[in-house]
Amino acid sequence: MGRESRSRHDAVPDVESGLGSYLRARRAQVAPQDAGLSSCGPRRTPGLRREELAALAGVSIDYYARLERGKETHPSTAILDALAGALRLDAYGHQHLYDLAARATRGTSEAPPTPTSREVRRGVLVLLEELRPNPVFVLSRTLDVLTCTPSGLRLFAGLDAQPPQTRNIARYVFLHPQAPHVLDDWDEQARACVGRLRVLASTDPTAPGLTGLVEELLVKSREFADLWSRYDVKPHAQGVKTFHHPDVGDLRLGYESMPLDGTLAQRFVMFYAEPGTADHDKMVLLDMDRSEPVTADP
């Protein structure tokens, strides 16, 4: 899998995104024929034209143009539903459209930055110790690794060589040379990382660390920049992943991801395997390298 850097002279998308940006990006991804329209003659831009989407959603072209330009900030639920249908949004995209409209209605000046903390409470650290040998992570909203079990640190081969303050799942996926080889579902993992960061950029663009991380990835990874420009917002929170680990070989692990109540938007992610299986034995081998959870200094 190739990876190509961008220079700062390349045009890169803005980190912050709003309702208009989302509508433009999703409109560009709907082929006229998929919307039941005939595609007559060459088009200067991909996807639907403004007037086509406005007609499909049952609104005037002037009203829709004002939505894209940020001049109209109070769309009704009925209009949002009509736009979601015309844009063929899934449930995640439909909800994201609501969230963006709510932010546009509220106004950015009325939405102070959400406070954040890198400190992981003591009870969570005790829980991580009890969950060994499972690979377990506590992640920030920007996918920083705040703490993890020893097997978690080693599961993403090469992550342990990075300074604790720079360990970040998105940074690993897009920039670490081992990531495409270790992660069997690299494409899905890449889309999930971008989806989470996209949601955060749209609903809380001043989140600490977000702008710097996104700008770094936009410059250093063309693959990230291409996915970022699509405005996909579909994360994944559970399932099964296969790792091709250089030390213990292939292992297939289930995983669950959930928010940690009582924290400032920290996320708890755990991988697991059935006891007595070869995959569980390999987790034990990964866990044997260290004796306590690995935590980044706040």
Buried (B, 14 or more C-beta within 10 A) or exposed (E): EEBEEBEEEEEBBBBBBBBBBBBBBBBBBBEBEEBEBEEEEEEEEEBBBBEBBBBBBEBEBEBBBBBBEEEBBEBEEEBBBBBBBBBBBEEBBBBBBBBBBEBBEEEEEEBEEBEBBBBBBEEBBEBBEEBBBBBBBBBBBBBBBBBBBBBBBBBBBBBBEBEBEEBBBBBBBBBBEBBBBBBBBBEEBBBBBBBBBBBBBBBBBEBBBBBEBBBBBBBBBBBBBEBBBBBBBBBBEEEEBBBBBEEBEEBBBBBEBEEBEEBEBBBBBBBBBEEEEEBBBBBBBBBEEBEEBBBBEE
